Amino acid sequence: MTSWTRHLLALLALTVLSVGAARADSPVTPKLDDAKKLLVGWFVTQSAPNLYEAGVDTTSPCEGIRSAFLRSRTETPNGYGTFMQAFGAQDFRGKRLRFSAAVRVKELEGWAGVWMCVEGAGPEQPLGFDNMQSRALVGTLGCKRFDVVLDVPVEASTIMAGLLLSGTG
């Protein structure tokens, strides 16, 4: 496991405690604090403060009426940023779970990917992890749907999913 992955998992473990559990059978009604903030339940984590920002774009969404964005705030960020959500694994144990997102990248120097992590009792050893690093998004790419798929073991406690950006773009 790379050092940035360990760092990301440690950051995520700290934030999971403040996020409520999502249920597969409950309808989700997106709520916005205001027009530019992420949907309730989504939040930003990053390797260093103020390198990345996320929000909502209603002017040129990939699909539907709005899209979330994640972008670098500096010309030379040394690290990564992610916007994500976390939820309890209880409704997904013993199942295969797909996280899918329509993604557009513009002038990306570095890489990006849709990611998902399945955790057990602690973040030290994830039960499943895929961040698309082996098939990373780079350069400029129009809207296209990408998926990550993981099995959720019966000992899983938390699932996290989101979009990761390492570099500028």
Solvent accessible surface area in square Angstrom, and as a share of the most:
residue,aa,sasa,rsa
1,M,109,0.48
2,T,71,0.41
3,S,78,0.51
4,W,53,0.19
5,T,11,0.06
6,R,131,0.48
7,H,80,0.36
8,L,0,0.00
9,L,3,0.01
10,A,52,0.40
11,L,43,0.22
12,L,0,0.00
13,A,24,0.18
14,L,133,0.66
15,T,38,0.22
16,V,28,0.16
17,L,158,0.79
18,S,98,0.63
19,V,37,0.21
20,G,60,0.57
21,A,69,0.54
22,A,39,0.30
23,R,122,0.44
24,A,66,0.51
25,D,106,0.55
26,S,47,0.30
27,P,130,0.82
28,V,122,0.70
29,T,100,0.58
30,P,65,0.41
31,K,129,0.55
32,L,61,0.30
33,D,102,0.53
34,D,73,0.38
35,A,65,0.50
36,K,124,0.52
37,K,105,0.44
38,L,23,0.11
39,L,48,0.24
40,V,96,0.55
41,G,38,0.37
42,W,57,0.20
43,F,43,0.18
44,V,51,0.29
45,T,11,0.06
46,Q,41,0.18
47,S,34,0.22
48,A,37,0.29
49,P,112,0.70
50,N,97,0.50
51,L,25,0.13
52,Y,4,0.02
53,E,58,0.26
54,A,23,0.18
55,G,1,0.01
56,V,5,0.03
57,D,29,0.15
58,T,73,0.42
59,T,119,0.69
60,S,56,0.36
61,P,38,0.24
62,C,29,0.18
63,E,91,0.41
64,G,70,0.67
65,I,137,0.70
66,R,71,0.26
67,S,22,0.14
68,A,47,0.37
69,F,46,0.19
70,L,19,0.10
71,R,111,0.40
72,S,22,0.14
73,R,132,0.48
74,T,61,0.36
75,E,158,0.71
76,T,118,0.68
77,P,16,0.10
78,N,142,0.73
79,G,23,0.23
80,Y,6,0.02
81,G,0,0.00
82,T,0,0.00
83,F,19,0.08
84,M,0,0.00
85,Q,46,0.20
86,A,4,0.03
87,F,29,0.12
88,G,13,0.13
89,A,0,0.00
90,Q,81,0.36
91,D,37,0.19
92,F,28,0.12
93,R,99,0.36
94,G,58,0.56
95,K,122,0.52
96,R,168,0.61
97,L,32,0.16
98,R,147,0.54
99,F,38,0.16
100,S,39,0.25
101,A,26,0.20
102,A,28,0.22
103,V,10,0.06
104,R,105,0.38
105,V,13,0.07
106,K,138,0.59
107,E,125,0.56
108,L,11,0.06
109,E,130,0.58
110,G,42,0.40
111,W,33,0.12
112,A,4,0.03
113,G,0,0.00
114,V,1,0.00
115,W,0,0.00
116,M,1,0.01
117,C,0,0.00
118,V,0,0.00
119,E,9,0.04
120,G,7,0.07
121,A,120,0.93
122,G,18,0.17
123,P,35,0.22
124,E,135,0.60
125,Q,131,0.58
126,P,19,0.12
127,L,64,0.32
128,G,14,0.14
129,F,60,0.25
130,D,30,0.15
131,N,12,0.06
132,M,4,0.02
133,Q,85,0.38
134,S,110,0.71
135,R,114,0.42
136,A,32,0.25
137,L,9,0.04
138,V,88,0.51
139,G,31,0.30
140,T,98,0.57
141,L,59,0.30
142,G,48,0.47
143,C,59,0.36
144,K,113,0.48
145,R,115,0.42
146,F,32,0.14
147,D,53,0.28
148,V,1,0.01
149,V,55,0.32
150,L,23,0.11
151,D,79,0.41
152,V,2,0.01
153,P,39,0.24
154,V,112,0.64
155,E,105,0.47
156,A,1,0.00
157,S,45,0.29
158,T,17,0.10
159,I,0,0.00
160,M,0,0.00
161,A,3,0.02
162,G,2,0.02
163,L,29,0.14
164,L,0,0.00
165,L,8,0.04
166,S,27,0.17
167,G,14,0.13
168,T,27,0.16
169,G,38,0.36
